[in-house]
């Protein structure tokens, strides 16, 4: 049967090449093969033909002098506005652009640092910002200063020199394992923040899949609401991202679409508890079941709310299962520097067992400097941060975290319930922990953000669709803060709704406009200029326009 089927093909090929010279046969064959490979690579890529066509069109358009000059002029104006804003924020304060000839005295150094810390225009100590600062406790601040002073020059890269710092880190990890219902096989490491925790989870599963399954073209399946750190990890580690939409009313990941996105190259599934934009909680139990069904590791991103959600059941709030209680969950990231209240620069990445954590490590066996093993991204790590995190856990204790969690969740629910009564706005989904996201069908929601900004409030803008959110922290639980926020929202809403069509102005207008730009490379360009402005220094001292401190 097979011979019969092949005979016509064989005859056709022989007839096609019967009058050809050997060199012609070789040329035609090699050209056909290379063309086929090119076409395959062109068609089978991460992006669709339409997306690649659009990008190519944008690139060609930019070669037209008039268009290119217009774009460059616009970007230059944005760059200048960012620099002017950076200069305005530091107005009256001189820049130190060269090392002083002689060392400064302690009093002078502390005065400059104090002045720089207070330069911002938002009263973050009294709850005027969303998230950002998660606790304001003078006793804790002094304790952190004392602890960091003791451990500031220690480094767990040298465990023989600083074994006590390694002990403190091990205790922090084990405490976290117990909080997230890990057994004795569970393990993990501390990191410098949620982004590093997520990046390491992605690195772990990429290498695990390569070693255990031979996957050479790794893919991760994540909700569109997953933190941008996953995209950063994908860029660093060359992992393809498959984005999954959310359910339209709950703003939680669609399990049906997540299952459809799984391929033979999938190395990890991701769920958030909660996600950053809307504060809603994905169905981790369903994702865990998918992980078991397809033998794929499941990572739970609890960076934002991890140290709330693990205490919520004991605090009397119902929460669906999300941690190591679920057999498909293989790793969890949670930030100790958010609702763990530790100083900035600390997070946790946990694994179900060491077989996963081993793939997180980076090991060099043949370096001239000796065998080099590193558990996280950094080689040297700040022992002071580890000690401060440990000290914070000891300072609060289990009951302290229960009390803080209770106050935050009750405050969040109070704010949410009162916002739902107000005309002109709606809440995205149902907040799971401490994030409340607002939108509007009656006016551009950035107008509310703009108005609240003028009253000293700093909220987080969202896009696709436009929204804003407030992340409630322990600072917002202080007497009067929540009611002040609600009163200001109600006042500004009544003003906006009288004339809802007035356009948004300032920085938020630029942010809103960016959503309408089809060429996202332009949005990327002015984002680069914004990041540049964070490092802006004037070209001369007079530009800072300030007297000596």
Secondary structure as GFF3:
##gff-version 3
##sequence-region A 1 549
A	DSSP	alpha_helix	2	17	.	.	.	ID=ss1
A	DSSP	alpha_helix	22	43	.	.	.	ID=ss2
A	DSSP	alpha_helix	49	61	.	.	.	ID=ss3
A	DSSP	alpha_helix	65	89	.	.	.	ID=ss4
A	DSSP	alpha_helix	106	117	.	.	.	ID=ss5
A	DSSP	three_ten_helix	124	126	.	.	.	ID=ss6
A	DSSP	alpha_helix	138	151	.	.	.	ID=ss7
A	DSSP	alpha_helix	163	179	.	.	.	ID=ss8
A	DSSP	beta_strand	187	191	.	.	.	ID=ss9
A	DSSP	alpha_helix	194	213	.	.	.	ID=ss10
A	DSSP	beta_strand	219	223	.	.	.	ID=ss11
A	DSSP	alpha_helix	229	237	.	.	.	ID=ss12
A	DSSP	beta_strand	240	244	.	.	.	ID=ss13
A	DSSP	alpha_helix	255	261	.	.	.	ID=ss14
A	DSSP	beta_strand	266	272	.	.	.	ID=ss15
A	DSSP	alpha_helix	284	294	.	.	.	ID=ss16
A	DSSP	beta_strand	297	302	.	.	.	ID=ss17
A	DSSP	alpha_helix	306	312	.	.	.	ID=ss18
A	DSSP	beta_strand	329	334	.	.	.	ID=ss19
A	DSSP	beta_strand	347	351	.	.	.	ID=ss20
A	DSSP	alpha_helix	354	357	.	.	.	ID=ss21
A	DSSP	beta_strand	362	364	.	.	.	ID=ss22
A	DSSP	beta_strand	372	374	.	.	.	ID=ss23
A	DSSP	alpha_helix	383	420	.	.	.	ID=ss24
A	DSSP	beta_strand	426	427	.	.	.	ID=ss25
A	DSSP	beta_strand	435	439	.	.	.	ID=ss26
A	DSSP	alpha_helix	446	454	.	.	.	ID=ss27
A	DSSP	beta_strand	460	462	.	.	.	ID=ss28
A	DSSP	beta_strand	467	471	.	.	.	ID=ss29
A	DSSP	three_ten_helix	474	477	.	.	.	ID=ss30
A	DSSP	alpha_helix	481	496	.	.	.	ID=ss31
A	DSSP	alpha_helix	506	514	.	.	.	ID=ss32
A	DSSP	alpha_helix	520	533	.	.	.	ID=ss33
A	DSSP	three_ten_helix	541	544	.	.	.	ID=ss34
###
